[in-house]
Amino acid sequence: MRHIILHYHFFKNAGSTFAAALEHNFGKNFANFDSEHYNRRLHPQELVRFVQENPHLVAISSHHLNPLAPHVEGIQFHEVVILRNPVDRIRSMYDFFRRERISENPLTCEAKRLSLPAFLELLIETRPHLITNPQLNLIAKGGAAIPSRQDMDRAALFLKAVAVIGVVERFDLCALGAEQSLSRVFPHCDLSYVPKNVSQGRASDLRTRLQRFAATCGDHLYRKVVNLNELDSELVEIAAAESLRRFQEMASPEASLRSFRRRVRYRKILSGIAERRARVLRLWSRAMRIISLR
């Protein structure tokens, strides 16, 4: 049996951090699998062809695949889903588009042109699927339609059965849970991480971020956004509860978490040293070029 980790890289859900941890762990046996167009979903048969053409791969991360994984004889996919507080996710999405260079995605231009309230109104008016329970949409509807209450039951069952589940707000529990779950087939799996693509200047705690978001939006628009994401909020609560349940069922969960966080701190220190060394080398190279021109 061939085992493959399949990480659904939902936009602004700590996906870059998790994917980087997979790449650090599996090296050349990891791959990103995305469409060439920012807005085209990949179909299950495309995933099947990709893994068959790359028999060495054991871990894949994709922005453009949605659950469920296809059933393929001789292959078992271990799916990874990470969700996020939906309102904070929208804030992070706006921040990302504001700082990202203009691309084929028109929202990179609109976010630079519009204030946060105007940007949200634009999404509500022209792209409701991006701001109306979008995470439930990705899980239950493939990102193609506004989900309904009936979609929640299927999504909840999926989250409780998926190999790895977690929420951004408790990312350490998710990553540790992933190690525990995947260690049965990947015994040396180490998902200690260095955070990637974190919004600069953001408050460290969720409550403060939401308060700032609400103050910027105004009460009417903020309540509108919250109401549009009622099902997503419930889905995130289900994911958080399932992640916590799995954590509590570990042998010595608190000790395991402390050990994991020590590894994370060590990874961050090593990453910082490597970044400073690379910066010094770049400055040295630039200085040598300047000297050679004199």
MIKOLZA-331956 format. One line per field, with one value per residue: y, x, z of N, C-alpha, C, O in turn. Coordinates in steps of 0.02 Angstrom, whole numbers. Layout:
<recs>
nc2 c(Y,...)
nc1 c(X,...)
nc3 c(Z,...)
cac2 c(Y,...)
cac1 c(X,...)
cac3 c(Z,...)
cc2 c(Y,...)
cc1 c(X,...)
cc3 c(Z,...)
oc2 c(Y,...)
oc1 c(X,...)
oc3 c(Z,...)
</recs>
This chain:
<recs>
nc2 c(-60,107,258,423,588,711,873,995,1150,1273,1441,1564,1493,1453,1372,1383,1374,1242,1169,1200,1137,1004,995,1018,904,796,827,802,714,777,882,1029,1046,1125,1221,1306,1420,1544,1527,1404,1250,1092,927,764,659,719,730,593,556,636,582,455,479,522,427,432,521,564,659,791,957,1065,1207,1200,1084,998,918,766,650,549,375,256,108,27,143,250,396,518,634,810,941,1108,1232,1399,1538,1618,1757,1818,1759,1820,1951,1928,1887,2006,2085,2012,2024,2161,2180,2096,2082,2149,2038,1910,1887,1983,2034,2070,2193,2263,2264,2349,2466,2491,2531,2432,2412,2444,2348,2230,2249,2244,2108,2046,2090,2051,1933,1827,1695,1695,1753,1707,1588,1520,1416,1302,1293,1257,1129,1057,1092,1104,1230,1295,1342,1427,1365,1269,1241,1104,1054,1051,934,831,887,894,758,720,796,736,614,631,615,709,848,1017,1184,1352,1435,1350,1293,1219,1106,1046,1018,934,833,788,733,625,550,522,454,319,270,347,345,432,560,733,877,1001,1178,1333,1487,1547,1673,1767,1899,2058,2156,2121,2092,1981,1904,1830,1892,2030,2058,2036,2135,2251,2234,2242,2374,2444,2406,2449,2435,2386,2329,2238,2148,2098,2028,1932,1863,1810,1712,1614,1474,1433,1470,1379,1262,1278,1271,1137,1075,1120,1061,925,914,945,839,728,763,755,620,568,481,547,690,829,831,788,897,999,953,957,1095,1138,1088,1165,1294,1275,1252,1378,1458,1404,1434,1574,1599,1549,1637,1759,1731,1713,1842,1916,1859,1902,2041,2046,1995,2097,2205,2163,2168,2305,2352,2292,2365,2485)
nc1 c(42,30,63,5,18,-103,-125,-243,-230,-302,-337,-253,-253,-148,-82,39,134,113,135,270,327,301,379,506,518,502,572,629,529,413,284,213,54,-28,-146,-111,-182,-249,-380,-434,-504,-433,-461,-508,-458,-348,-262,-240,-172,-58,4,30,120,225,300,380,330,271,203,91,40,-94,-173,-281,-355,-497,-585,-676,-537,-488,-534,-417,-349,-226,-173,-171,-238,-195,-282,-270,-339,-354,-434,-502,-546,-679,-701,-581,-503,-548,-505,-366,-352,-380,-272,-167,-190,-172,-35,24,102,31,-66,-132,-247,-383,-414,-299,-272,-391,-393,-288,-337,-454,-533,-543,-684,-748,-693,-744,-880,-876,-842,-956,-1051,-1005,-928,-986,-963,-837,-848,-955,-979,-856,-764,-839,-898,-786,-760,-882,-944,-851,-801,-882,-1013,-1136,-1147,-1268,-1369,-1392,-1276,-1189,-1195,-1134,-1007,-966,-959,-855,-747,-732,-684,-570,-393,-303,-345,-374,-361,-315,-300,-260,-138,-24,-77,-138,-27,50,-44,-51,77,66,-40,6,122,107,123,224,352,454,409,419,347,379,393,418,339,253,215,148,43,114,132,11,-104,-65,-161,-322,-443,-412,-380,-504,-580,-519,-544,-685,-701,-648,-734,-860,-1015,-1132,-1088,-995,-1076,-1148,-1051,-1016,-1139,-1149,-1058,-1098,-1117,-987,-923,-978,-928,-790,-787,-823,-713,-611,-650,-641,-504,-452,-506,-437,-308,-316,-332,-208,-61,7,-23,4,141,190,153,230,358,350,336,460,540,490,532,670,684,646,750,860,818,818,955,1003,941,1000,1133,1123,1086,1200,1291,1235,1252,1391,1424,1370,1448,1574,1553,1536,1662,1740,1708,1770)
nc3 c(0,-45,38,53,105,101,91,106,53,108,76,171,292,377,291,217,317,365,247,224,333,300,183,236,312,221,106,-59,-82,-64,-134,-208,-279,-394,-491,-646,-663,-558,-516,-547,-509,-466,-527,-462,-544,-600,-492,-468,-585,-568,-452,-496,-597,-524,-432,-319,-227,-65,5,-21,-58,-90,-162,-243,-242,-178,-41,-75,-58,-197,-222,-243,-303,-208,-157,-19,38,157,224,259,348,389,478,507,614,539,518,555,460,343,366,364,233,162,208,152,12,2,23,-69,-230,-380,-473,-586,-518,-487,-362,-296,-345,-315,-174,-143,-191,-122,36,188,228,104,21,76,52,-87,-107,-53,-143,-272,-266,-183,-142,-86,36,105,211,165,195,227,104,24,75,65,-55,-153,-175,-262,-244,-142,19,115,263,259,208,313,392,316,303,437,472,388,441,565,531,455,424,481,576,619,691,652,762,863,822,859,922,814,727,809,829,697,681,772,717,586,611,614,488,441,525,572,566,580,622,672,658,564,568,423,300,386,433,442,588,646,781,916,980,954,996,1006,873,810,873,825,690,690,733,625,522,565,655,586,462,511,586,481,407,503,515,386,395,483,476,444,562,653,596,615,754,772,711,797,918,887,858,984,1058,1004,1041,1181,1197,1176,1234,1379,1347,1379,1410,1288,1209,1266,1233,1094,1073,1117,1014,910,950,940,802,755,804,734,604,609,626,504,414,450,419,280,244,279,188,68,79,85,-42,-121,-81,-127,-265,-284,-245,-343,-454,-441)
cac2 c(0,171,307,491,642,759,934,1044,1215,1325,1507,1600,1447,1427,1320,1390,1348,1169,1143,1207,1084,942,997,1010,834,745,848,792,671,822,925,1070,1027,1179,1240,1363,1478,1553,1516,1341,1193,1030,871,704,620,753,708,523,556,667,536,398,502,539,373,444,569,540,715,840,1013,1095,1259,1193,1022,999,851,711,619,493,307,226,44,27,208,279,467,541,703,860,1000,1159,1285,1461,1584,1644,1830,1832,1736,1873,2006,1908,1887,2076,2106,1978,2055,2228,2180,2055,2118,2141,1977,1898,1889,2054,2057,2101,2263,2294,2274,2408,2524,2501,2523,2367,2407,2444,2283,2181,2260,2218,2035,2029,2106,2020,1868,1804,1630,1706,1785,1675,1520,1493,1353,1250,1290,1218,1059,1023,1111,1111,1301,1318,1365,1447,1306,1275,1204,1032,1034,1046,865,795,917,874,688,718,822,689,554,647,593,765,904,1068,1254,1397,1463,1300,1260,1170,1044,1016,990,877,780,761,688,564,512,500,414,248,251,388,343,485,623,789,934,1065,1225,1405,1519,1576,1717,1797,1971,2100,2205,2098,2076,1910,1867,1833,1940,2098,2064,2043,2201,2300,2223,2269,2447,2469,2393,2478,2382,2356,2286,2183,2099,2068,1979,1877,1824,1774,1657,1577,1402,1425,1474,1314,1212,1287,1244,1064,1056,1132,1010,860,918,941,770,685,781,730,547,548,464,605,745,892,821,786,965,1037,929,983,1167,1146,1077,1224,1349,1259,1264,1451,1483,1384,1472,1642,1598,1539,1698,1810,1712,1728,1915,1937,1838,1946,2105,2036,1990,2163,2246,2142,2193,2377,2361,2271,2416,2544)
cac1 c(0,66,31,19,-13,-135,-141,-284,-202,-353,-305,-248,-266,-83,-62,109,172,108,169,342,346,302,437,566,520,505,618,609,469,356,273,153,17,-76,-164,-75,-226,-264,-450,-460,-498,-406,-507,-477,-419,-283,-221,-221,-120,2,39,54,179,278,293,420,299,234,167,69,0,-127,-224,-335,-393,-545,-608,-641,-484,-514,-518,-372,-323,-156,-151,-212,-225,-205,-302,-257,-382,-344,-484,-485,-601,-693,-694,-509,-478,-564,-458,-300,-355,-374,-203,-124,-198,-145,39,47,108,-27,-61,-192,-305,-401,-420,-236,-279,-447,-376,-245,-377,-512,-528,-569,-758,-767,-672,-793,-942,-863,-847,-1026,-1089,-982,-897,-1014,-935,-775,-861,-1014,-960,-812,-730,-889,-903,-730,-764,-944,-968,-795,-787,-920,-1081,-1148,-1172,-1329,-1369,-1390,-1207,-1151,-1192,-1082,-942,-949,-938,-789,-697,-721,-651,-510,-332,-276,-391,-351,-379,-258,-295,-225,-99,21,-115,-148,36,67,-92,-31,134,42,-81,45,180,93,151,285,373,501,378,432,313,397,383,432,280,262,163,110,32,156,99,-53,-105,-51,-219,-380,-493,-391,-386,-575,-602,-493,-582,-752,-697,-636,-793,-922,-1056,-1178,-1052,-965,-1128,-1166,-999,-1024,-1198,-1135,-1012,-1125,-1102,-915,-905,-996,-881,-726,-796,-821,-643,-572,-669,-613,-432,-440,-522,-382,-251,-327,-327,-138,-25,43,-32,37,213,203,147,290,414,340,350,533,565,472,578,736,679,644,818,902,796,842,1027,1013,921,1052,1192,1108,1086,1271,1322,1210,1285,1461,1427,1357,1507,1627,1538,1550,1735,1769,1693,1811)
cac3 c(0,-48,82,32,143,55,128,71,72,104,77,235,348,399,244,199,374,366,188,235,380,261,139,278,335,167,53,-129,-85,-55,-192,-214,-339,-404,-559,-673,-657,-486,-499,-575,-464,-494,-521,-432,-592,-609,-436,-479,-637,-540,-406,-535,-635,-476,-383,-259,-182,-6,35,-71,-34,-148,-154,-292,-232,-123,-21,-43,-98,-237,-202,-293,-279,-192,-130,35,51,225,211,311,343,442,471,543,628,472,514,556,395,294,381,340,160,140,221,103,-54,5,19,-125,-292,-424,-513,-626,-474,-481,-292,-276,-365,-280,-104,-139,-210,-78,108,209,220,34,-6,99,14,-154,-105,-41,-203,-335,-255,-119,-122,-49,100,134,232,113,213,216,32,-2,97,46,-121,-200,-187,-321,-230,-73,54,155,326,244,193,375,417,279,320,505,470,356,487,620,505,417,459,520,580,666,678,655,830,904,771,889,933,748,702,852,811,633,694,805,670,528,631,603,422,432,596,591,546,625,594,702,603,568,538,357,275,440,422,484,631,671,853,926,1005,910,1019,987,800,794,896,777,628,700,736,557,481,590,683,538,415,548,600,417,392,552,497,325,411,540,468,450,633,682,569,650,822,766,699,858,968,865,868,1057,1081,985,1083,1249,1196,1170,1295,1406,1299,1398,1402,1216,1184,1288,1193,1026,1072,1121,947,870,968,912,730,744,816,677,546,617,613,432,380,461,380,210,237,280,125,15,88,67,-114,-149,-67,-172,-332,-284,-243,-407,-505,-428)
cc2 c(63,223,377,540,693,819,982,1113,1269,1393,1540,1558,1414,1372,1323,1363,1272,1139,1146,1153,1016,940,987,937,785,765,837,746,711,863,968,1050,1077,1190,1299,1427,1484,1530,1451,1285,1133,973,810,664,652,736,637,520,583,618,475,416,517,488,383,487,535,596,768,895,1048,1148,1242,1125,1032,928,830,685,561,426,276,162,49,92,229,351,483,616,748,921,1045,1216,1345,1500,1622,1720,1850,1811,1789,1933,1989,1907,1957,2099,2075,2012,2126,2228,2140,2097,2103,2081,1970,1896,1962,2079,2087,2175,2297,2308,2335,2472,2542,2496,2454,2363,2404,2377,2229,2188,2235,2142,2014,2037,2063,1950,1838,1737,1637,1732,1756,1602,1486,1428,1293,1239,1245,1144,1023,1036,1120,1183,1332,1349,1384,1386,1321,1236,1129,1008,1023,974,826,821,896,802,681,741,773,625,568,631,647,823,954,1136,1297,1421,1415,1258,1207,1103,1007,982,930,818,748,713,622,520,482,455,340,224,292,396,398,554,676,852,997,1115,1293,1440,1553,1621,1746,1872,2012,2149,2183,2084,2001,1870,1881,1886,2011,2108,2074,2110,2255,2295,2254,2345,2477,2462,2436,2421,2348,2307,2226,2129,2063,2013,1919,1833,1783,1712,1616,1503,1389,1426,1408,1260,1217,1260,1168,1040,1065,1079,942,858,911,871,723,699,751,654,522,523,524,666,809,887,820,856,1007,1017,957,1057,1182,1137,1136,1282,1338,1272,1339,1481,1466,1423,1544,1648,1593,1602,1753,1795,1728,1803,1942,1919,1882,2014,2101,2032,2058,2209,2228,2166,2267,2390,2344,2323,2478,2539)
cc1 c(44,27,54,-18,-40,-160,-181,-264,-255,-320,-311,-267,-202,-58,12,154,172,144,245,367,349,364,502,574,534,548,591,549,405,348,211,119,-39,-89,-122,-116,-250,-334,-478,-449,-469,-455,-471,-435,-351,-235,-196,-165,-54,40,65,116,238,277,333,384,262,195,154,30,-30,-178,-287,-370,-440,-563,-666,-585,-514,-494,-477,-343,-248,-129,-199,-190,-241,-219,-291,-300,-369,-393,-464,-548,-617,-685,-621,-477,-490,-517,-389,-298,-346,-302,-156,-129,-170,-69,65,53,48,-16,-124,-255,-325,-407,-355,-236,-334,-430,-331,-285,-429,-494,-556,-645,-779,-748,-721,-858,-935,-870,-920,-1066,-1069,-952,-922,-986,-870,-787,-922,-997,-912,-778,-777,-899,-848,-735,-824,-966,-912,-779,-832,-987,-1087,-1178,-1233,-1320,-1363,-1319,-1166,-1143,-1136,-1012,-919,-925,-868,-735,-681,-684,-584,-447,-304,-325,-364,-376,-317,-246,-262,-181,-52,-14,-125,-84,58,20,-75,28,110,4,-39,103,169,122,213,316,420,474,389,402,323,405,412,373,298,202,118,104,75,114,32,-48,-97,-112,-280,-429,-475,-398,-459,-602,-580,-531,-651,-751,-687,-698,-853,-970,-1100,-1143,-1021,-1016,-1149,-1115,-1004,-1082,-1187,-1091,-1034,-1108,-1027,-892,-921,-947,-813,-731,-793,-749,-601,-586,-640,-537,-414,-453,-464,-320,-258,-322,-255,-112,16,38,6,113,232,201,208,351,410,358,424,564,550,519,647,737,681,713,863,883,821,917,1041,995,973,1115,1182,1110,1158,1305,1299,1245,1359,1469,1417,1417,1565,1616,1554,1625,1766,1759,1737,1880)
cc3 c(0,-6,61,77,93,96,85,96,61,117,145,295,372,353,225,255,374,306,195,283,344,217,178,299,279,108,-17,-136,-69,-119,-181,-280,-349,-478,-581,-667,-585,-467,-526,-525,-502,-480,-493,-481,-607,-552,-446,-530,-609,-495,-444,-575,-589,-419,-319,-207,-124,28,-19,-36,-94,-128,-193,-292,-174,-103,-65,-88,-137,-208,-259,-265,-267,-164,-75,46,124,221,272,298,403,428,515,559,564,465,513,490,342,303,352,264,132,150,169,35,-55,-6,-40,-188,-337,-470,-555,-584,-463,-410,-266,-294,-323,-207,-94,-152,-158,-5,126,203,147,1,14,62,-58,-156,-97,-105,-263,-326,-189,-95,-82,21,136,149,182,131,207,142,3,15,66,-25,-172,-217,-239,-305,-157,-36,96,220,314,230,257,399,383,297,389,508,440,405,543,597,471,458,505,517,631,648,688,726,879,858,800,900,867,724,743,837,745,641,722,756,614,547,621,537,405,502,618,572,599,593,636,645,618,535,471,340,330,426,470,525,658,746,862,949,962,932,999,912,779,816,848,710,633,701,667,514,500,608,631,491,451,563,536,399,439,533,433,338,471,535,472,523,668,659,604,721,822,756,761,911,950,875,942,1083,1064,1027,1153,1253,1187,1237,1317,1359,1316,1391,1328,1186,1204,1246,1122,1023,1081,1052,901,886,939,837,715,753,757,614,549,603,538,394,389,422,306,197,235,214,68,19,67,-9,-147,-139,-114,-243,-337,-286,-310,-462,-497,-462)
oc2 c(69,231,390,535,716,814,1006,1133,1306,1400,1544,1583,1354,1330,1271,1332,1241,1089,1100,1127,976,888,951,912,738,724,861,740,682,877,946,1040,1073,1171,1339,1482,1434,1514,1442,1273,1125,970,804,639,618,728,622,484,557,613,446,374,525,504,348,489,485,583,786,881,1059,1137,1268,1111,1068,882,873,697,527,420,270,161,72,97,226,365,464,656,727,950,1023,1245,1342,1496,1656,1744,1893,1843,1801,1962,2032,1924,1967,2130,2108,2026,2148,2272,2149,2144,2049,2075,2016,1903,1999,2140,2125,2215,2353,2360,2369,2525,2600,2462,2422,2315,2365,2352,2187,2138,2209,2115,1968,1997,2041,1912,1826,1724,1590,1733,1778,1559,1430,1388,1240,1183,1202,1101,967,996,1142,1196,1390,1381,1360,1359,1379,1202,1094,949,991,956,791,782,881,786,642,708,769,588,521,633,633,845,934,1145,1280,1427,1436,1197,1154,1050,946,925,880,761,687,659,568,459,423,421,301,167,273,448,411,601,667,877,1042,1096,1310,1424,1584,1609,1750,1904,2002,2178,2222,2066,1962,1810,1936,1923,2049,2161,2116,2140,2301,2346,2288,2376,2531,2506,2457,2367,2286,2251,2170,2069,2003,1958,1861,1772,1726,1667,1587,1472,1338,1388,1384,1217,1166,1231,1138,992,1022,1055,906,808,876,846,683,653,723,627,462,542,551,690,839,934,847,873,1046,1060,978,1079,1232,1174,1156,1316,1385,1300,1360,1526,1510,1444,1572,1696,1628,1620,1789,1840,1754,1825,1985,1959,1898,2041,2147,2063,2074,2247,2272,2184,2291,2433,2378,2324,2520,2585)
oc1 c(89,-33,113,-79,-3,-210,-157,-279,-253,-280,-365,-294,-202,-17,44,206,224,179,280,422,393,398,547,630,573,560,537,521,351,397,162,153,-92,-50,-99,-88,-269,-346,-539,-393,-480,-486,-410,-382,-303,-175,-138,-116,0,101,116,160,294,255,323,405,228,156,198,-10,5,-219,-341,-410,-426,-556,-703,-585,-560,-444,-501,-317,-210,-70,-260,-132,-294,-172,-301,-299,-373,-393,-416,-598,-573,-665,-600,-430,-446,-493,-358,-246,-308,-273,-109,-78,-146,-43,123,13,18,37,-164,-310,-286,-404,-356,-203,-325,-450,-335,-267,-447,-446,-589,-670,-824,-785,-739,-889,-983,-902,-943,-1110,-1113,-949,-882,-985,-850,-741,-939,-1001,-924,-763,-757,-907,-861,-718,-818,-1002,-924,-746,-821,-1017,-1050,-1229,-1248,-1270,-1331,-1304,-1113,-1089,-1097,-965,-860,-877,-827,-683,-625,-658,-545,-449,-284,-345,-333,-409,-272,-189,-237,-187,-42,15,-122,-86,81,43,-83,29,131,15,-47,130,217,142,251,308,425,513,371,428,281,423,429,358,351,146,58,154,73,66,-2,6,-120,-115,-290,-455,-518,-420,-474,-644,-618,-546,-674,-796,-714,-713,-892,-966,-1105,-1165,-1021,-1002,-1164,-1134,-998,-1076,-1211,-1087,-992,-1087,-1006,-848,-881,-927,-783,-683,-764,-727,-559,-541,-616,-509,-366,-415,-444,-284,-209,-310,-243,-138,56,89,38,145,284,241,233,390,460,392,449,610,591,543,679,785,713,734,899,927,842,939,1083,1029,989,1147,1227,1133,1174,1343,1338,1266,1385,1514,1451,1435,1600,1663,1581,1648,1813,1796,1739,1921)
oc3 c(41,-15,51,86,49,131,34,152,12,164,174,344,387,373,217,241,383,313,174,274,357,213,156,304,287,64,-33,-191,-63,-154,-150,-330,-317,-521,-540,-666,-554,-409,-528,-502,-562,-427,-499,-463,-625,-563,-434,-520,-624,-500,-425,-586,-613,-363,-270,-150,-133,74,-57,9,-144,-84,-177,-336,-126,-144,-90,-149,-114,-173,-315,-209,-310,-147,-83,62,149,216,330,243,460,374,554,522,536,413,475,467,300,255,321,235,84,105,146,4,-107,-40,-60,-198,-332,-501,-561,-610,-433,-399,-219,-261,-299,-180,-43,-127,-150,15,85,174,130,-42,-27,42,-86,-201,-131,-121,-300,-374,-144,-35,-48,62,191,105,160,86,184,119,-38,-25,43,-54,-228,-267,-257,-349,-114,-58,111,230,353,240,255,423,415,305,400,543,464,411,567,638,460,520,561,463,681,597,726,748,931,855,769,890,864,701,716,833,736,611,700,754,596,503,620,530,361,533,678,563,657,544,635,589,675,477,464,362,322,410,530,500,691,771,820,937,936,889,976,890,737,781,832,679,587,673,652,473,457,580,631,483,425,553,537,378,418,535,428,296,505,584,501,543,709,698,620,746,867,787,777,945,994,897,959,1125,1106,1047,1179,1307,1189,1290,1277,1334,1273,1368,1309,1143,1164,1227,1093,977,1056,1033,860,841,915,811,667,716,732,576,499,571,511,346,342,395,273,144,194,187,23,-33,35,-37,-196,-184,-138,-278,-387,-322,-332,-511,-542,-456)
</recs>
